[in-house]
Amino acid sequence: MKEIQVGLIGLGTVGCGLVKVLEDNSEILKERLGVPLRLKRVVDIDLESPRPVSVPRKILSTQVEDILADEEIRIVVELIGGMEPAKTFLLEAMKRGKHVVTANKALLAVHGNELFAAAREHQVNIAFEAAVGGGIPLIRTLREGLVANRVGHIYGILNGTANYILTRMAREGTTFADALKEAQAQGIAEADPSLDVEGVDAAHKIAVLSSLAYCCEIDFNQIHTEGISQIDPSDIQFAKDFGYQIKLLAISRSDGDRIEVRVHPTMIPQEHMLAKVEGAYNAIHISGDAVGDVMLYGLGAGMMPTGSAVASDLVDLGRDLLVGSGVRIPPLACEGEALVPRQIKPMDELVTNYYFKFSAVDQPGVLSKISGILGNHDISIASVIQKGRQVKGSVPLVMMTHEARERDVRLALAEIGDLKVVTAPTRLIRVENREAVDED
Amino acid sequence: MKEIQVGLIGLGTVGCGLVKVLEDNSEILKERLGVPLRLKRVVDIDLESPRPVSVPRKILSTQVEDILADEEIRIVVELIGGMEPAKTFLLEAMKRGKHVVTANKALLAVHGNELFAAAREHQVNIAFEAAVGGGIPLIRTLREGLVANRVGHIYGILNGTANYILTRMAREGTTFADALKEAQAQGIAEADPSLDVEGVDAAHKIAVLSSLAYCCEIDFNQIHTEGISQIDPSDIQFAKDFGYQIKLLAISRSDGDRIEVRVHPTMIPQEHMLAKVEGAYNAIHISGDAVGDVMLYGLGAGMMPTGSAVASDLVDLGRDLLVGSGVRIPPLACEGEALVPRQIKPMDELVTNYYFKFSAVDQPGVLSKISGILGNHDISIASVIQKGRQVKGSVPLVMMTHEARERDVRLALAEIGDLKVVTAPTRLIRVENREAVDED
């Protein structure tokens, strides 16, 4: 094989990043792979919009069939995003014996099981390093580097937009709304930021990582997903007072036969490495039974980092093609893959620590009433802060709990919400306590 | 192939770690590889000492030939360390067509070129994930994950012992000697700690990483290597005053046709992620032209983390054997590997920022004399601190410079050392300034 021929579907931001990486580093890629990676055909429905890269007219097309029907093209890259027609294109490419690369986390999270099954059926590779964490080699780390480990937990800061907003809020005390506006002005948040700030994007990514870490199918709809739009500057300040930072964490944890998979704002100890991840950076913290704690850190999005990840997959598949190794590693990195879905533990059964911020009238007996209800539900208080100005007759009353069960918390908060002395909905933030994340 | 048969030479700490990982996680390894990894033969010169794992008597031997002559054994793991007989064993195993795995950074740093040439000649794989950074998948990251990048620089905290000592010194203000004693008591430093604290171990590791990052041969003897034994608590305090942390950094940087490769105590800005790496942890910060800044973090040593890395190499080579792919990635991850050594830039030509701590008598005109000499050598001062008690008539005078050339610095410090008002040798610590390491 004198070159590896590649077809690209989707010339958006990431597509342009891939084109640029392949162009800028063509020489180094050839040295490392042994033969050139050649972009033979680029397909997009819009060939007219201005783009940051120039692609020779003769390889451009609006017809996906120009890629699918070309037998010289051995690898098809899907970078259009969304469910359809991305899914159909990938399935069709695999059916025709082509290896595929995708950065489409939403599609993998929701329809991964079907795509992986197709890859197995047609004996082709499906590579997706770019789907999670931009250029950070997370997928490789789970499929190869930590392959000899039983994964205990994954904690991920997997959305740069949300982390940027929380960083601004923590540094400058601004509100969520103001930090979001700033992120939008910087081009870090999109006009409709909901997928990022409501945790859906992070949930897509943790679904993909969990299926790799635990070698199982994941039902995306069972993932509890909560965003950061309700966090206010006082929560961040109280967290600091208790020695914590608030991060939007995607958490995956093995719990016997079941796994926890959830995305929500989380307080983590200030001294934890994840607490130190600022701005638009991503980081993923993995614990393995042999390796201990490992963290990977970098830019989780952007044209060039994501292009770097797609290109690394092309080299990988190119190396397979050159030695004729076919499918060296199955999609979920498990031979005879466990097709039985692994059950996600219902949130009601979660046991963790909690931060509550109650708004209550400033009068005697309130603390006693609230703590009484908590006690009745087996929720034990670790510490209390009552400080700050009275706002319209209310004061914030803040508590950190010992480990409690989510179901009990839900019932207790409902009961407390009905008290006349309570003037606004209670804020709940889950806490990963020092023990759970201790590293030293 | 119904199983992958492995021979292990060396049942020391890492060897025992490998045995334990293969035992504890045999099921998960089988799931991920598809067939069992079977330790068929374990060779060590000492079969009597007590060990943390038990190996069936019948697979133990003192004769390496029992592994080398066994045609069923396809992969040989060398975990005895040191130069000889490790090198001979590896060369002989490759000559007989066996793939090899080693954790021997010293051997790779000094004789890597010969070993890699043997691997090419005999068309076998040489894997060495465990040689650098314990279980952190650094080698894979350079060979695969960041393969589409031109590496700009690597900054590594690659020695956990040195980082532990510096962390104690920074947290508690203790001296190097006391922190070393504590590390020894904790089992983190060896009885003879010189390889760790004098930077030699880190130099071995950065040699290996540099040859991968820049696809070239490295002459280990050209690597400037300086340890931390001369750092005293006042240096750490002054660093803090300027907004820096002192870390033992292994640095590799592309500079046109040449590369910088050096190991020395380095001041890095407190807000840099590497400054936040504490205790026995390792971290490596890599900049790639497409991916931007990436950092990997974890335990860089220890029985189980290193065992995890060796086992990941076994799975990798096992996957190759199962699909019959032979050598999928050449040793330095470059086809037609550039066998021309890449020149290491002489230290005299280095341009960086410096911290100087002068000991001078407390009298008028001293600052003027010292700064005059620096000026004569084109060294421009960025800031000065003169504080602290007078000790036997001397006071510390501390300066941070703008970028200067190492040769000029050497000449200036020699001249300053000859001044009568200067009472002790000047301490020099190189500084990676904010610009060089800025991430946001």
HADDOCK unambig.tbl for C-alpha pairs under 7 A between the chains (distance, minus, plus):
assign (segid A and resid 21 and name CA) (segid B and resid 290 and name CA) 6.75 0.50 0.50
assign (segid A and resid 25 and name CA) (segid B and resid 148 and name CA) 6.75 0.50 0.50
assign (segid A and resid 29 and name CA) (segid B and resid 148 and name CA) 5.95 0.50 0.50
assign (segid A and resid 31 and name CA) (segid B and resid 334 and name CA) 5.48 0.50 0.50
assign (segid A and resid 31 and name CA) (segid B and resid 335 and name CA) 5.63 0.50 0.50
assign (segid A and resid 32 and name CA) (segid B and resid 333 and name CA) 5.74 0.50 0.50
assign (segid A and resid 32 and name CA) (segid B and resid 334 and name CA) 4.13 0.50 0.50
assign (segid A and resid 32 and name CA) (segid B and resid 335 and name CA) 5.56 0.50 0.50
assign (segid A and resid 33 and name CA) (segid B and resid 334 and name CA) 6.81 0.50 0.50
assign (segid A and resid 33 and name CA) (segid B and resid 335 and name CA) 6.26 0.50 0.50
assign (segid A and resid 34 and name CA) (segid B and resid 335 and name CA) 4.75 0.50 0.50
assign (segid A and resid 135 and name CA) (segid B and resid 291 and name CA) 5.37 0.50 0.50
assign (segid A and resid 136 and name CA) (segid B and resid 294 and name CA) 6.66 0.50 0.50
assign (segid A and resid 137 and name CA) (segid B and resid 141 and name CA) 6.70 0.50 0.50
assign (segid A and resid 137 and name CA) (segid B and resid 145 and name CA) 5.21 0.50 0.50
assign (segid A and resid 141 and name CA) (segid B and resid 137 and name CA) 6.69 0.50 0.50
assign (segid A and resid 144 and name CA) (segid B and resid 312 and name CA) 6.36 0.50 0.50
assign (segid A and resid 145 and name CA) (segid B and resid 137 and name CA) 5.20 0.50 0.50
assign (segid A and resid 145 and name CA) (segid B and resid 312 and name CA) 5.75 0.50 0.50
assign (segid A and resid 146 and name CA) (segid B and resid 312 and name CA) 6.56 0.50 0.50
assign (segid A and resid 147 and name CA) (segid B and resid 312 and name CA) 5.77 0.50 0.50
assign (segid A and resid 148 and name CA) (segid B and resid 25 and name CA) 6.75 0.50 0.50
assign (segid A and resid 148 and name CA) (segid B and resid 29 and name CA) 5.97 0.50 0.50
assign (segid A and resid 148 and name CA) (segid B and resid 308 and name CA) 5.81 0.50 0.50
assign (segid A and resid 148 and name CA) (segid B and resid 311 and name CA) 5.95 0.50 0.50
assign (segid A and resid 148 and name CA) (segid B and resid 312 and name CA) 5.77 0.50 0.50
assign (segid A and resid 149 and name CA) (segid B and resid 308 and name CA) 6.94 0.50 0.50
assign (segid A and resid 290 and name CA) (segid B and resid 21 and name CA) 6.76 0.50 0.50
assign (segid A and resid 290 and name CA) (segid B and resid 304 and name CA) 4.96 0.50 0.50
assign (segid A and resid 290 and name CA) (segid B and resid 305 and name CA) 5.47 0.50 0.50
assign (segid A and resid 290 and name CA) (segid B and resid 308 and name CA) 5.71 0.50 0.50
assign (segid A and resid 291 and name CA) (segid B and resid 135 and name CA) 5.37 0.50 0.50
assign (segid A and resid 291 and name CA) (segid B and resid 304 and name CA) 6.11 0.50 0.50
assign (segid A and resid 291 and name CA) (segid B and resid 305 and name CA) 3.93 0.50 0.50
assign (segid A and resid 291 and name CA) (segid B and resid 308 and name CA) 5.78 0.50 0.50
assign (segid A and resid 292 and name CA) (segid B and resid 305 and name CA) 6.64 0.50 0.50
assign (segid A and resid 293 and name CA) (segid B and resid 298 and name CA) 5.74 0.50 0.50
assign (segid A and resid 294 and name CA) (segid B and resid 136 and name CA) 6.66 0.50 0.50
assign (segid A and resid 294 and name CA) (segid B and resid 297 and name CA) 5.50 0.50 0.50
assign (segid A and resid 294 and name CA) (segid B and resid 298 and name CA) 4.36 0.50 0.50
assign (segid A and resid 295 and name CA) (segid B and resid 296 and name CA) 5.76 0.50 0.50
assign (segid A and resid 295 and name CA) (segid B and resid 297 and name CA) 4.88 0.50 0.50
assign (segid A and resid 295 and name CA) (segid B and resid 298 and name CA) 6.32 0.50 0.50
assign (segid A and resid 296 and name CA) (segid B and resid 295 and name CA) 5.77 0.50 0.50
assign (segid A and resid 296 and name CA) (segid B and resid 296 and name CA) 4.56 0.50 0.50
assign (segid A and resid 296 and name CA) (segid B and resid 297 and name CA) 6.28 0.50 0.50
assign (segid A and resid 297 and name CA) (segid B and resid 294 and name CA) 5.51 0.50 0.50
assign (segid A and resid 297 and name CA) (segid B and resid 295 and name CA) 4.89 0.50 0.50
assign (segid A and resid 297 and name CA) (segid B and resid 296 and name CA) 6.29 0.50 0.50
assign (segid A and resid 298 and name CA) (segid B and resid 293 and name CA) 5.74 0.50 0.50
assign (segid A and resid 298 and name CA) (segid B and resid 294 and name CA) 4.37 0.50 0.50
assign (segid A and resid 298 and name CA) (segid B and resid 295 and name CA) 6.32 0.50 0.50
assign (segid A and resid 304 and name CA) (segid B and resid 290 and name CA) 4.95 0.50 0.50
assign (segid A and resid 304 and name CA) (segid B and resid 291 and name CA) 6.09 0.50 0.50
assign (segid A and resid 305 and name CA) (segid B and resid 290 and name CA) 5.48 0.50 0.50
assign (segid A and resid 305 and name CA) (segid B and resid 291 and name CA) 3.92 0.50 0.50
assign (segid A and resid 305 and name CA) (segid B and resid 292 and name CA) 6.63 0.50 0.50
assign (segid A and resid 308 and name CA) (segid B and resid 148 and name CA) 5.81 0.50 0.50
assign (segid A and resid 308 and name CA) (segid B and resid 149 and name CA) 6.93 0.50 0.50
assign (segid A and resid 308 and name CA) (segid B and resid 290 and name CA) 5.71 0.50 0.50
assign (segid A and resid 308 and name CA) (segid B and resid 291 and name CA) 5.77 0.50 0.50
assign (segid A and resid 311 and name CA) (segid B and resid 148 and name CA) 5.94 0.50 0.50
assign (segid A and resid 312 and name CA) (segid B and resid 144 and name CA) 6.36 0.50 0.50
assign (segid A and resid 312 and name CA) (segid B and resid 145 and name CA) 5.76 0.50 0.50
assign (segid A and resid 312 and name CA) (segid B and resid 146 and name CA) 6.55 0.50 0.50
assign (segid A and resid 312 and name CA) (segid B and resid 147 and name CA) 5.77 0.50 0.50
assign (segid A and resid 312 and name CA) (segid B and resid 148 and name CA) 5.77 0.50 0.50
assign (segid A and resid 319 and name CA) (segid B and resid 328 and name CA) 6.12 0.50 0.50
assign (segid A and resid 323 and name CA) (segid B and resid 325 and name CA) 5.41 0.50 0.50
assign (segid A and resid 323 and name CA) (segid B and resid 328 and name CA) 6.33 0.50 0.50
assign (segid A and resid 324 and name CA) (segid B and resid 325 and name CA) 6.61 0.50 0.50
assign (segid A and resid 325 and name CA) (segid B and resid 323 and name CA) 5.40 0.50 0.50
assign (segid A and resid 325 and name CA) (segid B and resid 324 and name CA) 6.60 0.50 0.50
assign (segid A and resid 325 and name CA) (segid B and resid 325 and name CA) 5.13 0.50 0.50
assign (segid A and resid 328 and name CA) (segid B and resid 319 and name CA) 6.14 0.50 0.50
assign (segid A and resid 328 and name CA) (segid B and resid 323 and name CA) 6.34 0.50 0.50
assign (segid A and resid 333 and name CA) (segid B and resid 32 and name CA) 5.74 0.50 0.50
assign (segid A and resid 334 and name CA) (segid B and resid 31 and name CA) 5.49 0.50 0.50
assign (segid A and resid 334 and name CA) (segid B and resid 32 and name CA) 4.12 0.50 0.50
assign (segid A and resid 334 and name CA) (segid B and resid 33 and name CA) 6.80 0.50 0.50
assign (segid A and resid 335 and name CA) (segid B and resid 31 and name CA) 5.65 0.50 0.50
assign (segid A and resid 335 and name CA) (segid B and resid 32 and name CA) 5.56 0.50 0.50
assign (segid A and resid 335 and name CA) (segid B and resid 33 and name CA) 6.26 0.50 0.50
assign (segid A and resid 335 and name CA) (segid B and resid 34 and name CA) 4.75 0.50 0.50
